[in-house]
């Protein structure tokens, strides 16, 4: 099979799943692992994918159509670092709210590992699966229309139910933030959920990995003044933190 034929096969796989593994390419196309890796590197140079450990996923500019599974593997270690920092704000007895998103799913893993004696309210189905592993956490899954791609619920019923709670902290997984536009996101169906949680929570914390800093997504979600703090991984320079602080965005 010629390289362009292999690349077409890989591209179709990415469109279907959002991610592809080297072993999957090697087995599916009956080529060596080295050949599979060379094809991925060639496609990355053309901007068709992003190489990650063990395979590839769609590049970030295509994430709005990639879905949950593709975004899960991008900047995974940065998300884990941000999640550890965010979980440190939780105290026993707190009522916590989580919206949908891959970063909050990672945060749910950290909460399930380190917290107990709390209540978590969420529309994030993947996060709920993680939180159910800890019997010391009271979990409420908010209903609504189901998005099987994003592993979440959404819609007016979802927003209305969230509005009936008064969380001590809401942790918001948001797609992008910059100094001019504030917080933005491509998930138009999730915007109402984010805004509802920001309005009813005592403390609003955005949790994002540093790759989302300085970016702008499809639609404005929250202004800097609506978020009390932005928790990120440690890959943000002091100069950048100070610049954002002057715009009302406190990066921690």
Backbone as a ProteinNet text record, in pm:
[ID]
protein_1_A
[PRIMARY]
XXXXXXXXXXXXXXXXXXXXXXXXXXXXXXXXXXXXXXXXXXXXXXXXXXXXXXXXXXXXXXXXXXXXXXXXXXXXXXXXXXXXXXXXXXXXXXXXXXXXXXXXXXXXXXXXXXXXXXXXXXXXXXXXXXXXXXXXXXXXXXXXXXXXXXXXXXXXXXXXXXXXXXXXXXXXXXXXXXXXXXXXXXXXXXXXXXXXXXXXXXXXXXXXXXXXXXXXXXXXXXXXXXXXXXXXXXXXXXXXXXXXXXXXXXXX
[TERTIARY]
84.4	0	88.1	54.8	131.7	106	201.4	188.6	61.5	26.3	-94	-220.5	-219.8	-333.5	-338.8	-220	-215	-261.6	-219	-256.8	-407.1	-466	-611.1	-683.4	-630.4	-688.5	-680.3	-563.8	-544	-639.1	-652.6	-740.9	-885.5	-931	-1067.9	-1086.2	-982.8	-988.3	-1000.6	-924.8	-930	-1066.8	-1125.3	-1257.3	-1362.8	-1345.6	-1442.4	-1427.1	-1300.9	-1275.1	-1212.2	-1147.4	-1076.7	-934	-902.7	-767.5	-734.1	-605.2	-560.8	-428.8	-409.3	-287.5	-194.7	-65.2	34.2	6.7	-22.1	-50.3	-172.1	-269.4	-391.2	-359.2	-272.6	-231.1	-149.7	-54	32.3	-48.7	-143.7	-225.2	-325.2	-387.3	-490.6	-438	-316.8	-258.4	-149.1	-118.2	-13.3	120.3	158.4	287.6	362	489.6	569	530.9	565.5	541.9	618.4	740.8	821.2	753.5	696.4	625.8	505	432.5	315.6	356.5	465.9	512.7	557.9	624.6	667.6	547.3	443.5	322.9	259.3	256.7	199.1	280.4	413	497.5	477.2	462.8	439.9	306.9	205.1	73.9	75.1	154.9	166.1	230.2	331.4	396.8	300.9	200.1	99.4	-15.5	-8.5	-112.2	-239.2	-231.7	-350.9	-381.1	-282.2	-300.7	-194.2	-207	-107.4	-58.1	72.6	129.7	130.4	84.8	88.6	150	175.1	238.8	156.1	216	149	58.2	48.9	-41	-59	-183.1	-210.7	-356.5	-384	-521.5	-537.3	-658.6	-681.8	-613.8	-561.7	-497.8	-599.2	-549.2	-637.2	-736.8	-701	-794.3	-916.1	-909.1	-1022.5	-1097.2	-1062.6	-1120.1	-1269.9	-1323.5	-1466.8	-1546.9	-1484.3	-1553.6	-1496.6	-1395.8	-1328.3	-1402.4	-1461.6	-1530.3	-1441.8	-1503.2	-1446.3	-1320	-1323	-1211.2	-1083	-1093.8	-974	-913.2	-997.1	-946	-887.6	-934.1	-885.9	-734.9	-678.3	-537.2	-444.3	-499.4	-415.6	-382.2	-252.8	-205.2	-253.4	-253.5	-307.1	-232.6	-99.9	-22.5	-46.9	-64.5	-94.5	-230.2	-326.1	-458.9	-451.3	-370	-355.7	-295.6	-198	-136.2	-237	-312.8	-415.8	-521.8	-557.4	-659	-612.3	-486.7	-433.3	-441.5	-408.5	-414.6	-558.5	-649.5	-790.2	-851.9	-822	-880.6	-839.3	-727.2	-679	-770.5	-857.9	-951.1	-1073.2	-1092.6	-1212.3	-1196	-1301.7	-1303.2	-1418	-1399.5	-1503.2	-1633.8	-1744.5	-1874.2	-1914	-1821.2	-1851.7	-1950.8	-2029.2	-2107.7	-2033.5	-1996.3	-1913.7	-1994.4	-1977.8	-2040.7	-1932.8	-1951.4	-1861.1	-1943.4	-1898.3	-1963.5	-1892.6	-1934.2	-1873	-1737.8	-1659.3	-1528	-1421.6	-1319.7	-1215.8	-1133.6	-1110.5	-1033.3	-1108.3	-1238.6	-1316.4	-1328.2	-1316.7	-1313	-1184.6	-1074.1	-947.6	-958.5	-1023	-1043.5	-1127.7	-1228.9	-1312.4	-1229.5	-1133.7	-1044.6	-965.9	-918	-841.3	-930.8	-1051.1	-1145	-1178.3	-1204.6	-1237.2	-1121.9	-1000.7	-881.5	-851.4	-883.2	-832.7	-939.2	-1065.1	-1168.3	-1275.7	-1340.1	-1457.9	-1539.9	-1663.3	-1749.2	-1796.9	-1804.3	-1850	-1966.1	-2035.5	-2140.4	-2096.5	-2109.9	-2075.5	-2199.1	-2228.5	-2339.5	-2279.3	-2316.3	-2252.7	-2343.3	-2317.1	-2380.4	-2280.8	-2164.6	-2053.5	-2060.6	-2105.2	-2124.1	-1992.4	-1886.6	-1755.7	-1703.3	-1725.5	-1684.4	-1763.2	-1892.2	-1976.3	-1925.4	-1880.9	-1826.3	-1705.4	-1622.3	-1504.4	-1544	-1638	-1677.2	-1750.2	-1818.2	-1889.1	-1795.1	-1666.2	-1568.6	-1540	-1582.2	-1557.7	-1691.2	-1714.9	-1841.4	-1855.2	-1747.1	-1750.9	-1794.6	-1830	-1876.2	-2023	-2103.8	-2244.1	-2253	-2307.3	-2307	-2448.8	-2470.8	-2597.4	-2569.5	-2631.8	-2617.1	-2736.5	-2708.3	-2813.4	-2867.4	-2999.1	-3061.9	-3069.8	-3127.2	-3140.2	-3124.2	-3106.8	-3076.3	-2935.5	-2914.5	-2784.6	-2705.1	-2580	-2486.5	-2390.1	-2405.9	-2320.8	-2175.8	-2152.8	-2016	-1940.4	-2005.7	-1941.4	-1957.2	-2032.4	-2053.8	-2115.4	-2221.9	-2280.5	-2429.7	-2495.2	-2632.9	-2632.4	-2736.1	-2742.2	-2888	-2910.5	-3044.1	-3110.4	-3232.2	-3302.2	-3331.2	-3366	-3392.9	-3267.1	-3155.4	-3025.8	-2991.9	-3006.7	-2975.6	-3068.1	-3196.3	-3292.8	-3258.1	-3218	-3182.5	-3056.3	-2956	-2834.4	-2867.4	-2959.4	-2993.3	-3059.7	-3108.5	-3173.3	-3072	-2944.7	-2837.8	-2759.8	-2693.2	-2605.6	-2469.5	-2388.6	-2259.8	-2163.5	-2083.3	-1975.4	-1871.4	-1843.3	-1747.4	-1800.5	-1794.1	-1811.4	-1677.4	-1638.9	-1517.8	-1561.7	-1516.3	-1561	-1450.3	-1478.7	-1389.7	-1430.8	-1341.8	-1371.6	-1262	-1296	-1207.8	-1093.8	-1113.8	-1010	-1025.4	-915.3	-918.9	-810	-842	-739.4	-773.3	-679.2	-694	-807	-831.5	-931.2	-1073	-1088.1	-1221.6	-1269	-1182.6	-1220.4	-1230.8	-1332.7	-1348.7	-1442.5	-1397.9	-1477	-1479.6	-1578.4	-1593.3	-1660.9	-1631	-1695.9	-1822.1	-1843.6	-1957.8	-2080	-2148.1	-2256.8	-2365.2	-2388.8	-2491.3	-2451.1	-2323.3	-2273	-2268	-2280.2	-2263.8	-2367	-2492.1	-2595.5	-2565.7	-2510.5	-2472.2	-2362.8	-2260.9	-2149.5	-2198.7	-2281	-2330	-2422	-2502.1	-2588.8	-2506.8	-2404.6	-2320.5	-2244.6	-2197.2	-2125.2	-2216.2	-2344.3	-2439.3	-2482.5	-2486.4	-2542.1	-2436.1	-2309.3	-2203	-2136.6	-2097.8	-2028.6	-1891.1	-1820.4	-1686.3	-1679.6	-1630.2	-1622.4	-1475.8	-1437.7	-1299.3	-1296.3	-1225.1	-1202.6	-1079.2	-1086.8	-974.8	-937.2	-815.7	-773.1	-624.8	-582.1	-438	-384.2	-254.9	-194.8	-195.7	-222.2	-229.5	-348.3	-446	-567.2	-552.1	-439.7	-414.1	-379.8	-440.1	-415.1	-493.7	-587.7	-668.2	-808.5	-877.1	-1016.4	-1096.7	-1210.8	-1297.8	-1419	-1524.8	-1634.4	-1719.2	-1748	-1845.5	-1803.9	-1829.7	-1800.2	-1886.5	-1824.9	-1895.7	-1904	-1788.1	-1782.4	-1679.7	-1704.7	-1606.4	-1509.1	-1392.2	-1296.5	-1356	-1443.7	-1501.5	-1597.2	-1641.9	-1734.2	-1662.4	-1530.7	-1450.7	-1355.4	-1358.6	-1275.8	-1128.5	-1101.7	-962.8	-957	-844.4	-816.5	-703.4	-732.6	-631.8	-574	-441.5	-370.9	-251.6	-186.2	-61	49.1	168.2	277.1	350.2	303.2	373.1	326.1	313.9	275.6	378.8	442.3	550.3	495.9	579	536.5	493.8	561.2	526.5	385.9	353.6	220	114.5	142.7	48.6	19.8	124.9	108.2	27.6	54.1	-19.6	-168.9	-200.2	-340.8	-404	-324.5	-376.8	-426.7	-354.7	-393.4	-524	-559.8	-686.1	-797.7	-769.5	-871.5	-878.4	-776	-773.1	-660.5	-697.3	-599.5	-563.2	-442.1	-396.4	-323	-367	-303.9	-260.6
-119.6	0	124.9	221	344.4	434	526.8	611.6	696.2	751.6	835.1	754.6	626	539.3	512.7	493.8	473.8	599.7	714.1	840.4	864.8	823.8	836.9	748.6	627.6	535.5	596.4	654.1	716.4	834.3	916.9	1033.6	992.6	887.2	839	789.1	722.7	672.4	788.4	893	1009.9	1077	1084.4	1145	1065.4	934.7	847.9	850.3	847.6	827.5	946.5	1035.2	1147	1115.6	986.2	943.7	815.9	788.4	663.4	623.3	495.8	445.9	383.7	388.5	331.9	183.8	109.1	-33.7	-60.8	27.1	14.9	31.5	127.3	149.6	31.4	-11.5	-123.1	-248.8	-279.1	-398.9	-385.7	-269.1	-249.5	-244.3	-192	-177	-278.9	-363.8	-465	-401.3	-298.7	-233.5	-233.6	-200.8	-197.8	-77	-85.5	26	149.2	130.1	242.5	311.5	232.6	290.9	370.8	316	386.2	519.4	519.7	643.4	745.1	697.6	789.1	853.7	775.6	830.3	936.5	909.9	1007.3	1136.1	1122.9	1242.8	1322.8	1252.9	1321	1396	1334.5	1399.1	1515.6	1502.6	1612.9	1733.9	1710.9	1820.9	1894.3	1823.8	1884.8	1946.6	1937	1994.2	1913.4	1785	1700.8	1631.3	1624.5	1560.2	1610.1	1567	1599.3	1469.1	1446.3	1324.9	1335.3	1230.1	1219.7	1085.2	1062.5	937.2	816.7	732.3	609.4	622.5	742.7	757.6	901.6	938.5	1074.1	1109	1238.4	1286.8	1404.6	1452.9	1569.4	1690.8	1782.7	1902.6	1992.3	2084.6	2164.4	2248.6	2295.5	2378.3	2300.4	2164.4	2082.2	2024.4	2069.5	2007.2	2027.5	2134.9	2158.4	2052	1979.1	1869.6	1734.5	1735.4	1610.8	1529.8	1597.3	1524.6	1495.2	1434.5	1414.8	1330.1	1215.6	1121.1	1178.6	1260.8	1321.2	1423.1	1503.4	1607	1548.9	1430.4	1368.6	1348.6	1314.2	1276.9	1395.2	1511.8	1628.6	1697.5	1721.8	1791.1	1722.5	1590.8	1514.7	1544.3	1552.8	1577.4	1717.8	1815	1951	1955.7	1882.4	1876.5	1813.7	1710.6	1645.7	1741.8	1820.1	1916	2022.5	2074.5	2174.1	2114.1	1988.8	1921.8	1906.7	1872.6	1858.3	1991.3	2098.8	2230.5	2270.1	2239.1	2276	2199.3	2070.8	1987.1	2033.6	2102.2	2149.9	2256.3	2315.8	2416.9	2354.4	2226.2	2160	2127.6	2153.4	2122.5	2026	1947.7	1853.7	1929.7	1875	1938.6	2027.9	2055.5	2140.8	2075.9	2162.1	2122	2174.7	2084	2115.5	2092.1	2179.9	2159.8	2149.1	2055.6	2037	2038.8	2113.8	2106.1	2001.6	1988.5	1888.1	1936.7	1844.1	1878.1	1781.2	1764.8	1667.1	1707.3	1837.1	1880.1	1849.1	1869.4	1836.6	1686.2	1608.5	1463.2	1422.8	1485.4	1461.5	1510.4	1625.2	1676.1	1578.7	1519.2	1421	1301.7	1259.9	1151.1	1189.7	1313.3	1361.8	1374.9	1424.6	1437.4	1299.9	1204.1	1068.1	1005.9	1043.9	987.5	1053.5	1182.6	1257.4	1316	1317.6	1386.5	1290.8	1330	1258.7	1353.9	1314.4	1400.6	1523	1514.5	1626.3	1581	1677.8	1651.8	1710.3	1633.7	1681.6	1674.8	1786.6	1795.9	1818.1	1736.4	1747.7	1702	1755.1	1706.6	1627.3	1600.8	1535.1	1384.4	1308.1	1164.3	1092.8	1133.9	1071.6	1101.8	1224.5	1260.4	1180.9	1162.4	1085.7	942.6	883.6	747.7	741.2	844.3	847.6	867.7	957.5	991.2	877.2	792.7	678.6	578.1	586.7	494.5	524.3	642.2	682.1	689.5	594.5	590	704.9	776.2	889.6	1019.1	1012.9	1130.5	1112.1	1210.1	1207.3	1269.5	1195.9	1237.4	1260	1375.4	1404.5	1428.9	1349.4	1365.2	1444.6	1558.6	1648	1596.6	1594.2	1542.7	1645.4	1602.4	1688.7	1608.2	1676.7	1608.2	1551.4	1434.8	1367.7	1389.5	1432.1	1443.6	1325.6	1222.5	1104	1129.9	1233.5	1266.1	1333.1	1428.6	1502.6	1434.4	1323.1	1250.2	1342.2	1412.5	1509.4	1526.3	1595.3	1638.7	1789.9	1841	1984.3	2025	2152.5	2200.7	2272.7	2321.2	2404	2328.4	2200.3	2121.8	2107.8	2087.5	2076.3	2207.4	2317.5	2448.4	2481.7	2448.5	2475.6	2397.5	2271.3	2190.8	2243	2280.1	2338	2464.4	2545.5	2672.7	2654	2533.3	2506.7	2475.5	2464.2	2439	2567.8	2570.6	2682.7	2626.2	2587	2523.1	2617.4	2560.1	2637.6	2674.6	2579.5	2602.7	2537.5	2609.3	2542.4	2545.6	2431.5	2420	2413.1	2509.3	2520.3	2482.4	2384.8	2346.1	2428.9	2519.2	2612.7	2601.2	2630.4	2600	2698.5	2826.8	2925.3	3049.8	3122.7	3249.7	3341	3468.5	3566.9	3700	3793	3919.6	4005.9	3999.2	4085.8	4030.5	3901.2	3841.3	3771.6	3752	3675.2	3527.3	3461.6	3316.6	3285.8	3196.9	3161.4	3009.9	2961.2	2816.4	2787.1	2669.5	2628.8	2547	2499.4	2412.3	2499.6	2540.2	2636.4	2586.3	2455.1	2396.2	2396.2	2413.7	2411	2550.5	2653.5	2790.3	2824.6	2784.5	2810.6	2744.4	2624.2	2552.8	2629.7	2671.5	2745.2	2873.9	2948.7	3076.3	3056.7	2951.3	2921.3	2890.5	2806.5	2770.4	2891	2977.1	3096.5	3188.4	3190.3	3279.3	3227.8	3095.5	3041.1	2991.9	2995.8	2942.4	3051.9	3017.3	3112	3146.1	3045.8	3064.7	3000.1	3076.1	3028.7	3011.4	2888.1	2857.7	2794.5	2858.2	2798.3	2709.6	2590.8	2496.1	2466.2	2504.1	2490.7	2457.6	2388	2371	2492.7	2516.5	2640.6	2654.3	2546.4	2557	2642	2661.1	2736.8	2885.9	2923.7	3063.4	3140.9	3257.8	3339.3	3296.1	3203.9	3153.4	3214.8	3206.6	3250.2	3143.8	3107.5	3008.4	3077.6	3001.7	3051.8	3161	3147.5	3238.2	3277.7	3404.3	3452.7	3379.4	3343.4	3269.4	3351.5	3391.7	3467.8	3579.7	3689	3796.5	3765.4	3829.6	3803.6	3824.1	3923.3	3952.7	3847.7	3756.8	3651.4	3527.5	3524.7	3410	3456.9	3391.4	3434.7	3399.8	3284.9	3246.8	3148.1	3150.4	3058.3	2966.7	2838.8	2741.7	2673.2	2680.2	2620.2	2540.3	2471.1	2403.6	2508.2	2462.7	2554.4	2613.1	2586.1	2633.3	2772.1	2861.9	3000.5	3090.1	3176.6	3259.3	3366.2	3413.6	3522.6	3647.1	3674.4	3791.7	3779.1	3658.2	3634.8	3644.9	3589.6	3597.8	3743.7	3824.6	3965.4	4039.2	4008.3	4072.4	4041.2	3916.1	3876.9	3932.7	3944.1	3999.9	4142	4218.4	4356.6	4364.3	4254.3	4247.8	4184.2	4155.8	4099.7	3948.7	3882.2	3735.7	3686.7	3624.8	3577.3	3432.4	3409.4	3274.6	3214.7	3097.1	3030.5	2890.2
0	0	0	-84.5	-94	27	50.5	168.7	165.1	48	42.9	74.5	40.3	73.4	224.1	282.7	427.7	501.3	451.6	514.7	503.9	394.3	378.2	480.5	501.6	600.4	740.3	771.7	902.9	920.9	815.9	823.4	849.5	784	805.1	948.2	998.7	1136	1235.3	1209.9	1297.1	1292.5	1175	1161.5	1237.8	1240.4	1307.7	1459.3	1505.7	1648.4	1719.3	1642.7	1704	1741.2	1760.7	1794.5	1718.4	1708	1646.7	1711.3	1734.4	1798.1	1694.1	1723.5	1632.6	1609	1715.2	1701	1615.6	1623.2	1543.2	1394.9	1364.3	1225.4	1175.4	1257.8	1219.6	1191.5	1279.9	1261.7	1149.2	1139.2	1038.2	896.8	882.1	748.5	719	818.1	801.6	762.7	840.7	820.1	952.9	948	1070.7	1155.9	1283.5	1374.3	1328.2	1279.3	1230.7	1113.3	1022.5	907.6	954.7	1049.9	1103.6	1165.1	1239.3	1302.3	1198.6	1092.2	986	918.5	897	834.8	924.7	1053.1	1146.3	1148.5	1146.8	1146.3	1018.4	907.3	779.3	780.9	837.1	844.8	943.1	1048.8	1144.6	1078.7	995	924.7	831.6	782.9	695.7	775	907.7	991.9	999.4	962.2	956.8	1088.8	1176	1305.8	1401.5	1526.1	1628.8	1688.4	1681.5	1738.6	1891.3	1956	2101.4	2135.1	2262.9	2303.6	2259.4	2176.1	2133.2	2013.9	1956.8	1842.6	1802	1767.7	1721.2	1746.5	1745.7	1757.5	1662.8	1649.4	1565.9	1627.7	1545.7	1599.8	1668.4	1750.9	1836.1	1758.1	1637.2	1562.4	1515.6	1523.4	1484.1	1604.1	1723.5	1842.5	1854.1	1797.1	1807.9	1736.2	1644.2	1576.4	1616.6	1702.3	1736.4	1840.7	1935.8	2040.9	2160.5	2257.7	2390.7	2389.7	2322.3	2330.1	2272.7	2168.3	2110.6	2205.2	2269.8	2358.5	2486.3	2526.1	2649.9	2650.1	2535.2	2531.9	2510.6	2477.5	2453	2585.4	2608.3	2728.5	2856.5	2855.1	2968	3097.5	3091.3	3213	3267.7	3178	3222.8	3292.5	3238.4	3300.8	3439.7	3452.9	3583.5	3685.9	3642.6	3734	3777.1	3680.7	3712.9	3805.2	3781	3863.2	4007.7	4027	4163.6	4238.9	4170.1	4233.5	4265	4172.9	4192.5	4309	4318.1	4423.7	4563.1	4572.5	4702.5	4763.3	4683.7	4735.1	4803	4785.9	4837.6	4986.1	5061.2	5204.2	5234.4	5337.4	5379.9	5405.8	5358.9	5374.7	5259.3	5168.4	5053.6	4957.8	4893.7	4777	4654.7	4566.5	4450.2	4323.1	4224.7	4093.9	3987.1	3896.5	3782.5	3654.5	3555.4	3424.5	3339.4	3215.3	3128.1	3077.4	3025.1	2971.6	3019.1	2938	2970.1	3092.5	3111.4	3228.1	3357	3356.5	3476	3498.3	3393.2	3411.2	3483.3	3446.2	3516.6	3661.2	3680.9	3816.6	3898.7	3837.5	3907.8	3954.1	3873	3912.6	4037.3	4039.9	4155.1	4278.5	4260.7	4372.4	4430.1	4341.6	4386.8	4464.3	4429.7	4494	4628.1	4642.5	4758	4850.3	4810	4888.6	4939.2	5048.1	5096.3	5182.4	5212	5291.8	5217.2	5084.8	5002.8	4914.8	4857.6	4759.4	4626	4520.6	4386.9	4298.6	4233	4138.5	4000.4	3903.4	3772.2	3659.3	3540.7	3417.2	3333.4	3391	3322.5	3349.6	3251.4	3270.2	3297.4	3228.5	3249.2	3389.4	3436.1	3572	3674.9	3649.3	3741.6	3756.1	3646.7	3652	3744.2	3739.4	3826.6	3972.5	3996.8	4133.6	4203.1	4126	4184.7	4249.6	4218.5	4275	4422.2	4468.9	4608.1	4681.7	4771.2	4845.3	4944.2	4970.4	5062.3	4997.5	4870.1	4796.6	4760.3	4796.3	4755.4	4616.5	4523	4382.7	4332.7	4268.6	4201.9	4054.5	3969.3	3824.6	3772.6	3713.4	3664.4	3531.5	3518.8	3397.6	3285.7	3174.9	3058	2931.4	2819.9	2695.1	2703.3	2643.9	2652.5	2524.8	2542.4	2430.5	2439.4	2354.2	2363.9	2324.2	2245.3	2204.2	2318.6	2385.2	2494.2	2629.8	2633.5	2759.1	2864.5	2827	2918.9	2894.1	2987.8	2967.5	2947.9	2885.3	2856.5	2835.2	2807.6	2776.2	2892.2	2867.8	2966.6	3096	3085.8	3207.1	3291.8	3225.5	3294.4	3365.6	3295	3352.5	3469.3	3455.3	3562.3	3688.4	3671.2	3787.9	3854.6	3774.8	3831.7	3911.6	3859.8	3924.1	4059.9	4087.6	4216.7	4326.9	4290.5	4387.6	4414.3	4529.9	4564.1	4604.2	4505.8	4534.9	4607.6	4695	4756.1	4651.2	4563.3	4454.6	4328.1	4217.7	4088.5	4016.2	3963.8	3883.1	3737.1	3658.3	3520.3	3423.2	3341.2	3231.7	3110.5	3068.3	2959.5	2854.9	2730.5	2618.5	2596.9	2629.8	2597.6	2684.3	2699.3	2772	2717.4	2704.4	2670.8	2737.4	2730.1	2801.7	2747.3	2618.8	2555.1	2564.4	2535.8	2524.7	2651.2	2748	2865.8	2832.8	2884.7	2869.3	2752.4	2663.4	2545.3	2527.8	2451.9	2434.4	2301.3	2244.1	2119.1	2142.7	2264.5	2294.5	2324.6	2220.1	2234.3	2328.6	2328.8	2415.8	2562.9	2591.4	2729.3	2790.7	2708.9	2758.1	2864.9	2844.4	2943.9	3076.6	3072.3	3194.6	3267.9	3194.6	3255.1	3320.1	3248.2	3300.9	3421.1	3419.1	3533.3	3657.8	3642.7	3757.2	3811.3	3722.4	3766.8	3847.4	3812.8	3880.1	4017.1	4035.4	4160	4258.8	4222.3	4308.5	4391.7	4512.9	4600	4545	4497.1	4441.5	4303.4	4207.4	4068.9	4031.4	4000.2	3964.8	3825.8	3734.5	3603	3612.3	3554.7	3556.4	3412.1	3373.9	3234.9	3230.5	3126.8	3108.6	3034.1	3047.3	2998.2	2846.4	2773.1	2627.2	2583.5	2671.9	2638.5	2665.5	2723.1	2755.5	2628.2	2612.4	2494	2372.1	2390.2	2278.4	2282.9	2168.6	2161.6	2089.9	2147.9	2086.5	2024.1	1997.3	1914.5	1979.2	2108.2	2169.7	2310.7	2344.2	2478.9	2580.6	2693.4	2797.8	2926.5	2978.3	3102.8	3090.4	3159.5	3167.6	3280.7	3282.6	3390.5	3529.5	3544.7	3674.6	3727.2	3641.1	3683.9	3737.5	3726	3770.9	3880.4	3994.5	4107.2	4088.8	4030.3	4004.6	3889.7	3822.4	3712.3	3756.2	3769.8	3813	3690.6	3677.9	3564.9	3615	3523.6	3555.2	3573.8	3604.7	3636	3517.1	3395.8	3276.9	3233.3	3329.2	3300.9	3367.9	3291.6	3345.1	3439.9	3532.8	3622.8	3545.7	3433.7	3352.9	3295.1	3248.4	3193.5	3302.3	3418.7	3530.9	3567.2	3570.3	3605.8	3498.9	3373.6	3263.9	3272.5	3300.4	3312.3	3439.9	3545.9	3671	3649.7	3570.7	3542.4	3463.9	3397.5	3323.1	3405.6	3531.8	3619.2	3620.3	3564.9	3561	3651.1	3762	3860.2	3830.9	3780.5	3746.6	3865.3	3907.5	4022	3984.3
[MASK]
++++++++++++++++++++++++++++++++++++++++++++++++++++++++++++++++++++++++++++++++++++++++++++++++++++++++++++++++++++++++++++++++++++++++++++++++++++++++++++++++++++++++++++++++++++++++++++++++++++++++++++++++++++++++++++++++++++++++++++++++++++++++++++

